[in-house]
């Protein structure tokens, strides 16, 4: 026992002599092995030795990102940038983190700085292209990915991402060419094989599509979407038994059946009729939400709000009544069409029109148009969700975006000064004056009419 003591003491002494760089290296090894707790400990020890060790600050930010502490992650990476403003990777990761938080303008600035610091690195251009893709600026996206590939002709990702955009745009031949280019560099990319299969299927080359999906299923046998797509193309090829086998495999992998394999099995007569899986219905709606407005109005000719506006106008004219209403209540689905239709109508100057609609979860947004003693429409945002505390300053334009996406509303995040200006700009486009309030406004805040 006594013989072990000197060695133990020597071991402790060697540990205390470890530099910040050594501790950072150990943290990297833990991080790459997904041992985030140990990685965080090593980073903090390194920062105890050197509070301005930029790499440790950056890595600690990544640890916080991986453990879903996003605000702290932003602060830590920003601190790393202050210590070393010339590292483009810091700006790339900060941009990615901001993009994940839907702070697209700030993310764009971070990516721009990263590209300025390292203009010949393809990674920065690819991340910028991903951001532009979210904004649906597809021409710029394709140019950005193409430039990334020019900088690094061995970068399979740049061609693969171009293929995905071209598929989304319905340019199947071009997308197929990009898939082949990417697969020539790295032949075992499951995602690219699926995109290639989608292109071939849309071009009517069903047998080739089946081969592409089958190869993808071999590389990633637990990927549900691949088995469902394989089942679809096998059915088109007349292989009913093969289709049923592939669809059942998809359902076995994912019992919640997000991709609706059981729906296809019912259609094929392989299963008895029953309700569609809730997870499938939810995913179907989410996928359709982005084009829902266009499809409903342009394809199906939906004009319910305009019909209601015209009916109210006709009724007022027939009874020779002024088109001024103290209150109007719309308990709708939250698509924002009816309020928008009335705002664009002669009733936008109504003295105090109250429009409100609710969704599940006891969350409520209240829009007060043209409050008393004000000739300008006013937008108010409330959250009545009992599970969340209402914020002091809600964000009107975020409320509008939430409604347009038909998502469940939530307590609006606090507005910074820059975001408040954005809110005013967003509201001005709708002819509104942006005002934010919480559920129980303080005396210093304006109150809605009638309160």
RONU-279552 format. One record per residue (C-alpha): x negated, y, z; residue in three letters; residue number from 1. Coordinates in steps of 0.5 Angstrom, whole numbers. Each point is the difference from the previous one (the first is absolute). Example, Ala and Ser with C-alpha at 12.3 -4.5 7.8 and 13.67 -1.06 7.14 Angstrom:
BEGIN
    c1    c2    c3 rest  nr
   -25    -9    16  ala   1
    -2     7    -2  ser   2
END
This chain:
BEGIN
    c1    c2    c3 rest  nr
     0     0     0  unk   1
    -6     5     2  unk   2
    -3    -2    -7  unk   3
     6     3    -4  unk   4
     0     7     4  unk   5
    -6     3    -4  unk   6
     3    -2    -7  unk   7
     7     2     2  unk   8
    -3     7     2  unk   9
    -4     0    -6  unk  10
     6    -1    -4  unk  11
     3     6     3  unk  12
    -5     4    -1  unk  13
    -1    -2    -7  unk  14
     8     2    -1  unk  15
    -1     7     3  unk  16
    -5     1    -5  unk  17
     4    -1    -6  unk  18
     0     6    -4  unk  19
     7     3    -3  unk  20
    -2    -3    -7  unk  21
    -1    -7     3  unk  22
     7     1     4  unk  23
     3     2    -7  unk  24
    -3    -6    -4  unk  25
     3    -4     6  unk  26
     7     4    -1  unk  27
     0    -1    -8  unk  28
    -1    -8     1  unk  29
     6     0     5  unk  30
     4     4    -4  unk  31
    -1    -4    -7  unk  32
     2    -6     5  unk  33
     6     3     2  unk  34
    -2     1     7  unk  35
     3     7     1  unk  36
    -1     0     7  unk  37
    -7    -2     1  unk  38
    -2     5    -6  unk  39
     4     6     4  unk  40
    -4    -2     6  unk  41
    -7     0    -4  unk  42
     2     7    -4  unk  43
     2     3     7  unk  44
    -7    -2     3  unk  45
    -4     3    -6  unk  46
     4     6     1  unk  47
    -2     0     7  unk  48
    -7     0    -2  unk  49
     1     5    -6  unk  50
     7     4     0  unk  51
    -2     2    -7  unk  52
    -1    -7    -3  unk  53
     4     1    -6  unk  54
     0    -7    -3  unk  55
     3    -2     7  unk  56
     5     5     0  unk  57
     2    -2    -7  unk  58
     0    -7     2  unk  59
     4     1     6  unk  60
     5     4    -4  unk  61
     1    -6    -4  unk  62
     1    -5     6  unk  63
     6     5     2  unk  64
     3     0    -7  unk  65
     0    -8     0  unk  66
     3     0     7  unk  67
     5     5    -2  unk  68
    -2     6     4  unk  69
     0     5    -7  unk  70
     0     7     3  unk  71
    -6    -2     5  unk  72
    -3    -3    -7  unk  73
     0     6    -4  unk  74
    -3     4     6  unk  75
    -6    -5     1  unk  76
    -1     0    -8  unk  77
     0     8     0  unk  78
    -5     0     6  unk  79
    -4    -4    -4  unk  80
     0     4    -6  unk  81
    -1     6     4  unk  82
    -7    -3     2  unk  83
    -1    -3    -7  unk  84
     3     4    -5  unk  85
    -3    -3    -6  unk  86
     2    -7     1  unk  87
     5    -1    -6  unk  88
     2    -7     3  unk  89
     3     4     6  unk  90
     4     4    -4  unk  91
     3    -6    -4  unk  92
     2    -3     6  unk  93
     3     6     3  unk  94
     4     1    -6  unk  95
     3    -7     0  unk  96
     2     1     7  unk  97
     3     6    -2  unk  98
     4    -3    -6  unk  99
     2    -5     5  unk 100
     3     5     4  unk 101
     4     3    -6  unk 102
    -5     6     1  unk 103
    -1     0    -8  unk 104
    -3     8    -1  unk 105
    -5    -1     6  unk 106
    -2    -7    -3  unk 107
    -1     3    -7  unk 108
    -4     5     3  unk 109
    -4    -5     4  unk 110
    -1    -4    -7  unk 111
    -2     6    -4  unk 112
    -6     1     5  unk 113
    -2    -7     0  unk 114
     0     0    -8  unk 115
    -4     6     1  unk 116
    -5    -3     4  unk 117
    -1    -6    -4  unk 118
     3     1    -7  unk 119
    -3    -6    -3  unk 120
     3    -5     5  unk 121
     6    -3    -3  unk 122
     3    -1     7  unk 123
     2     7     1  unk 124
     4     0    -7  unk 125
     4    -6     2  unk 126
     2     2     6  unk 127
     2     7    -3  unk 128
     4    -4    -5  unk 129
     4    -4     5  unk 130
     2     7     3  unk 131
     2     3    -7  unk 132
     4    -7    -1  unk 133
     4     1     6  unk 134
     2     7    -3  unk 135
     1    -3    -6  unk 136
    -4     4    -4  unk 137
    -2    -6    -5  unk 138
    -4     4    -5  unk 139
    -5     2     5  unk 140
     0    -7     3  unk 141
    -2    -3    -6  unk 142
    -5     5    -2  unk 143
    -3    -1     7  unk 144
     0    -7     0  unk 145
    -3     0    -7  unk 146
    -6     5     3  unk 147
    -1    -5     6  unk 148
    -1    -6    -5  unk 149
    -5     5    -5  unk 150
    -4     1     7  unk 151
     0    -7     1  unk 152
     1    -5    -5  unk 153
     0    -6     4  unk 154
     6     3     5  unk 155
     5    -5    -1  unk 156
     5     4     4  unk 157
     0     6    -4  unk 158
     3    -4    -6  unk 159
     4    -4     4  unk 160
     4     6     3  unk 161
     0     3    -7  unk 162
     4    -6    -2  unk 163
     5     0     6  unk 164
     2     7    -2  unk 165
     0    -1    -7  unk 166
     5    -6     2  unk 167
     4     5     4  unk 168
     1     4    -6  unk 169
     2    -5    -5  unk 170
    -6     0    -4  unk 171
    -1    -8     0  unk 172
    -5    -1    -5  unk 173
    -5     6     3  unk 174
     1    -3     7  unk 175
    -2    -7    -3  unk 176
    -6     2    -3  unk 177
    -2     3     7  unk 178
     1    -6     3  unk 179
    -4    -4    -5  unk 180
    -6     5     1  unk 181
     1     0     8  unk 182
     0    -8     0  unk 183
    -6     0    -5  unk 184
    -4     3     6  unk 185
     4    -4     6  unk 186
     4    -6    -3  unk 187
     3    -2     7  unk 188
     4     6     2  unk 189
     7    -2     2  unk 190
     3     7    -1  unk 191
    -2     1    -7  unk 192
     2    -7    -2  unk 193
     7     2     3  unk 194
     0     6    -4  unk 195
    -3    -3    -6  unk 196
     6    -5     1  unk 197
     5     5     0  unk 198
    -3     3    -6  unk 199
     1    -6    -4  unk 200
     7    -1     3  unk 201
     2     6    -3  unk 202
    -3    -1    -7  unk 203
     4    -6     0  unk 204
    -7    -5     0  unk 205
     4    -4     6  unk 206
    -5    -6    -1  unk 207
    -6     4     1  unk 208
     3     4     6  unk 209
     1    -7     3  unk 210
    -7    -2    -1  unk 211
    -2     7     4  unk 212
     5    -1     6  unk 213
    -2    -7     0  unk 214
    -8     2     1  unk 215
     2     5     5  unk 216
     4    -5     4  unk 217
    -6    -4     0  unk 218
    -5     5     3  unk 219
     5     2     5  unk 220
     5    -5     1  unk 221
     4     3     6  unk 222
     2     6    -4  unk 223
     7     0     0  unk 224
     1     5    -6  unk 225
    -4    -4    -5  unk 226
     4    -6     1  unk 227
     7     4    -1  unk 228
    -3     3    -6  unk 229
    -3    -7    -3  unk 230
     7    -3     2  unk 231
     4     5    -5  unk 232
    -5    -1    -6  unk 233
     1    -8     1  unk 234
     7     1     0  unk 235
    -1     4    -7  unk 236
    -4    -5    -3  unk 237
     6    -5     2  unk 238
    -4    -4     6  unk 239
     6     0     5  unk 240
    -4    -5     4  unk 241
    -6     4     0  unk 242
     4     7     2  unk 243
     3    -3     6  unk 244
    -6    -3     2  unk 245
    -4     7     0  unk 246
     6     3     3  unk 247
     1    -4     6  unk 248
    -8     0     1  unk 249
     1     8     0  unk 250
     6    -1     6  unk 251
    -4    -5     4  unk 252
    -6     5     0  unk 253
     5     6     2  unk 254
     6    -3     4  unk 255
     3     8     0  unk 256
     0    -1    -7  unk 257
    -2     7    -2  unk 258
    -1    -1    -7  unk 259
     7    -4    -1  unk 260
    -2    -7    -2  unk 261
     6    -2     3  unk 262
     4     4    -4  unk 263
    -3    -3    -7  unk 264
     1    -7     3  unk 265
     7     2     1  unk 266
     1     2    -7  unk 267
    -3    -6    -3  unk 268
     4    -4     4  unk 269
    -5    -3     5  unk 270
     3     3     6  unk 271
     7     1     2  unk 272
     3     7     0  unk 273
    -2     4     6  unk 274
    -1     7     2  unk 275
    -6     4    -3  unk 276
    -6     0     5  unk 277
     0     7     4  unk 278
    -8     1    -1  unk 279
     1    -1    -8  unk 280
     6     5     0  unk 281
    -4     5     4  unk 282
    -6    -1    -4  unk 283
     4     1    -7  unk 284
     3     6     3  unk 285
    -7     3     2  unk 286
    -3    -2    -7  unk 287
     6     3    -4  unk 288
     0     7     5  unk 289
    -5     3    -4  unk 290
     5     0    -7  unk 291
     6     0     4  unk 292
     2     7    -2  unk 293
    -2     0    -7  unk 294
     4    -7    -1  unk 295
     6     2     3  unk 296
     1     7    -3  unk 297
    -3    -1    -7  unk 298
     1    -8    -1  unk 299
     7    -1     4  unk 300
     3     7    -1  unk 301
     1     2     7  unk 302
     3     7     1  unk 303
     4    -1     7  unk 304
    -3     6     3  unk 305
     2     5    -6  unk 306
     7    -3     0  unk 307
     1     2     7  unk 308
    -3     7    -1  unk 309
     5     1    -6  unk 310
     6    -3     4  unk 311
    -2     5     5  unk 312
    -1     6    -5  unk 313
     7    -2    -3  unk 314
     4    -1     6  unk 315
    -3     7     3  unk 316
     2     3    -7  unk 317
     7    -3     0  unk 318
     2     3     7  unk 319
    -4     6    -1  unk 320
    -4    -1     6  unk 321
    -7     3     1  unk 322
    -6    -5    -1  unk 323
    -2     1     7  unk 324
     0    -6     5  unk 325
    -2     0     8  unk 326
    -2    -7     0  unk 327
    -1    -6    -5  unk 328
    -2    -6     3  unk 329
    -3    -6    -5  unk 330
    -1    -6     4  unk 331
    -4    -4    -6  unk 332
    -5    -4    -1  unk 333
    -6     5     0  unk 334
    -1     1    -7  unk 335
     0     7     0  unk 336
     4     1    -6  unk 337
     7     3     2  unk 338
    -3     5     4  unk 339
    -5     2    -6  unk 340
     6     0    -4  unk 341
     4     5     4  unk 342
    -7     4     1  unk 343
     0     1    -7  unk 344
     7     2    -1  unk 345
     4     7     2  unk 346
     0    -3     7  unk 347
    -7     2     2  unk 348
     2     6     3  unk 349
     5    -3     5  unk 350
     0     4     6  unk 351
    -2    -7     5  unk 352
     0    -6    -4  unk 353
    -2    -6     4  unk 354
    -2    -6    -3  unk 355
    -2    -6     4  unk 356
    -1    -8    -2  unk 357
    -2    -5     4  unk 358
    -4    -7    -1  unk 359
    -1    -6     5  unk 360
    -4     1     6  unk 361
     4     6     3  unk 362
    -5     5    -4  unk 363
     4     6    -3  unk 364
    -3     6    -4  unk 365
     5     6     0  unk 366
    -1     5    -6  unk 367
     3     7     1  unk 368
     1     4    -6  unk 369
     0     7     1  unk 370
     1     1     7  unk 371
     4     6     3  unk 372
    -3     7    -1  unk 373
    -4    -3    -5  unk 374
     1     1    -7  unk 375
    -6    -5    -2  unk 376
     1    -8     1  unk 377
    -3    -3     6  unk 378
    -3    -7     1  unk 379
     0    -3     7  unk 380
    -2    -7     1  unk 381
     2    -4     6  unk 382
    -2    -7     3  unk 383
     5    -3     4  unk 384
    -4    -7     1  unk 385
     0    -2     7  unk 386
    -6    -4    -1  unk 387
    -4     6    -2  unk 388
    -1     7     3  unk 389
     2     5    -4  unk 390
    -6     5    -2  unk 391
     0     7     1  unk 392
    -1     2    -7  unk 393
     3    -5    -6  unk 394
    -2     0    -7  unk 395
     5     2    -5  unk 396
    -3    -2    -6  unk 397
    -2    -7     3  unk 398
     7    -1     2  unk 399
     2     1    -7  unk 400
    -5    -5    -3  unk 401
     3    -5     5  unk 402
     7     1    -2  unk 403
    -2     0    -7  unk 404
    -4    -7     1  unk 405
     6    -2     4  unk 406
    -4    -2     5  unk 407
     2    -1     8  unk 408
    -1     7     3  unk 409
    -5     1     5  unk 410
    -2     6     5  unk 411
    -4     5    -4  unk 412
    -7     1     1  unk 413
    -2     7     3  unk 414
    -2     5    -6  unk 415
    -7     3     0  unk 416
     0     7    -3  unk 417
    -2    -2    -7  unk 418
     6    -6     0  unk 419
     5     6     2  unk 420
    -2     4    -6  unk 421
     1    -7    -4  unk 422
     7     0     3  unk 423
     2     7    -2  unk 424
    -3    -1    -7  unk 425
     4    -7     0  unk 426
     6     3     3  unk 427
     0     6    -5  unk 428
     0    -4    -6  unk 429
     7    -2     3  unk 430
     2     7     1  unk 431
    -1    -2     8  unk 432
    -3     4     5  unk 433
    -4    -5     4  unk 434
     2     0     8  unk 435
    -2    -6     5  unk 436
     3    -2     6  unk 437
     0    -5     5  unk 438
     6    -4     3  unk 439
     1     5     6  unk 440
    -3     7    -3  unk 441
    -4     5     5  unk 442
     3     7     1  unk 443
    -6     2    -4  unk 444
     3    -4    -6  unk 445
     6     2    -5  unk 446
     6    -4     2  unk 447
     5    -3    -5  unk 448
     7     3    -1  unk 449
     5    -1     5  unk 450
    -5    -2     5  unk 451
END
